[in-house]
Amino acid sequence: MRGRTILILGAVIGVAAALTLAMPRLPHAAPVIALDDPAEAEAALARATRESRLAESRAARLTRAADSATEAAQKTASQAAALAARIQQAEAEIEASRARLTIARSRRAALSARLAEKREPTARLAAALQTAARRPLALAALQPGSLADVVHVRAVMASAVPQIAARTASLRRDLERGRALERQAATALAQLQGSEAELRGRRAQLAALEQQQRTASRSAQGAALREAERALALAEDARDLDGLVDKLGEVARLRSELAALPGPILRPADLAAPLPSQPAPAAADPAATPPPADFQLPVQGRTLVGFGARRTSGLASTGLTLAPAAQAQVVAPASGRVAFAGEYRGFGRIVIIEHPGGWTSLVTGLARVDVMVGAGVIGGSPIGRASGGAVPVTIELRRAGKPVNPLQYLR
């Protein structure tokens, strides 16, 4: 019995020592990241995982399009869009790794609190067992009544030993769970660092490709600057953002009508012959025109304000407001033509893109704009970077100038 008691004593003392030494390692191994609510971290992990899969699928599709393109401009545009999708994939993986790290730290903190509650009684039990173990059995025989006490203590110990062993096993399981959480946190931290390195590499590749595009299109920059000046003049005349979109829509309709006009008619050999009649171009009906087939959200992030929700001003939201990470990649929501790109009062840097059939998309909250007015873009083309932090990104989709819910047209 004495040998068994000493074994149990050693186990309890070992567990108590482990409880004291095992706790502080994880906070030093992890970067300083605020512990969010576990439910929010779980939601962020699910959202980031979904966005990563979608970005990976877009990147694969755009890479195939680049490989099959025969025109240099189309090939370069698809390559840039594929790189932007890879950047968004890396951003989503960073967000997922941060969420995993937060979840591991939160669970570890909860486990530490439970173990702290068990630490004090375990330490008292270890001290009592140490006292009992140090008392030799021969000394107990020299004290009156001590033999009866020894028999009673041994009987109590015989019934208590199974409970002590069970509690020790429970503590050991908790400690093993804590070590598993440490390993999960270390894995999440390594994934975070790897995703950040990949993001830096992808951004460098995109910057090199954009420089190549600017060099190739240098001859067309004069016309683009003149068109940008006209767009800025329209912005100065517009009363508000709705007015600017309407003015740009009028210019787009005029441009479409001019493009649809027939070319010059050759002079007939018989001057007396009547000139052939030319049918007037039919105006496109935006209500009957399908939305852009490649429509997507321009940036990844948590939804702050949904379409139609009441804002602090009391007005209903005409778009979707997202909270992206700082400097997150922003892409064109769909294929089209850049109608406006630059500062606009009260909205910071914005980009307005005209899509075929009378559709228009508007993106606000950019820290940087990487496209020029008049440039053609495909769905997923990089158009800038998000400010992030307290500055959200808003996406509006309009049909014939009227806002519609963007979520209805996501593929």
C-alpha positions, 0 to 999 in steps of 0.5 A: 500500500505504501508503494502504491501511495508513493506512486500516486503521490508522484503522479499528483506532484507531476501533474501539479508541476505540469499545471504550473509550467505548461501555461505560459508558452503559447502567448509568447509563440504567437503574434499580438492578435486581439482575442475575438469572440469565438463565435465571430472567429468561427464565422470568419474562418468559414467565410475566409475558407469559402472565399479562398475556394472561390478565388482559387476557382477564379484563378484557375479559370482565368489562367486557362483563359490566358493560356488559350488567348490568341491576342496579346492584350487579352492574354495579358488582361487574363494573366493580370486577373488571374494574379489578382485572384491568387492575391485574393486567395492568399488574403483569404488564407491569411484571414483563415489562419488568423481565425484558426489562431484566435480560436486556438488561443481562445480555447487554450485560455478557457482550458487554462482557466479550468486547470487553474481551478484544479491546481489549488486542490491538487496542490493541497492533496499533493502536500497532504500525501507528502506529509503522510508518506514521510511518516515511517510506519515504525513511529506510528507504532510508538504512539498510543492509538496511532495504530488504529489511526494508521489502519483508519488512514490506510482504509481511507487511502484504499478508497481514495486512491481510485478517485485520485487516479481518476482525477490525475488521469483527467488532469493529464488529458486536459494537459494533453489537450492543451499541448494539442491546442499549442500544436494547432496554434503553431500550425496556424502561425506557420500557415499565416507566415507562409500566406503572407510571404505568398501574398508579397510574391503575388503582389510583386508579380502583379506590379511587374505585369502592370508595368508591362501593360503601361509600357505597351499602352503608352501610345494610347495614354494621350487619348486616355488623359483627354477622356479622364479630363472630360470625366473630371469635368462631369464630376465637378458639374454633378450635384452628387454621386447619383448625378455623376452616374447619370451623367456618365450614363448619358455619355455612354448611351451617346457613345453607343448610339454613335458606334451603332451608326452606319459608316459612310455610304458610297456614291452610287454610279447612277446619281438618279438612283435613290440612296438606300434607307438606313434603319435607325439603331435600336436602343438597348433595353436594360430591363431586358438585357441580362446582367454581366455574366462574370459579375463578382464582388470586388473585394473580400470582407465581412458585410457591414451593411446589406442592400436596402438596410437602413444606414445611420442617415436613415436612408436605405442602402443602395449597395453592399458595404464590406469591411476588407483588410487593409490594402486588400486587392480590389478587382473589377466586378465584371467586364466593361469599360472604366468610365470614371477613376479618381477622387470624388467629393465625400467618397474618396477614390472611386471607380465606375465601370460601364457594362454592356446593356446599360449596366453600371457598377460603382466601387468606393473606398479605395486607397489606390486606383490602378486603372485609367478612364477609358480602359477596358477591363474583364471580370476580376481585373485589378483596379486598385487597393482597399483602404481597410480599417475604418474605411469600408468598400461599397459596391453598387450595381445599377441597371439603367441608373437604378440600384439593384441588389448585387447579391442577386447576380453573384455566380 
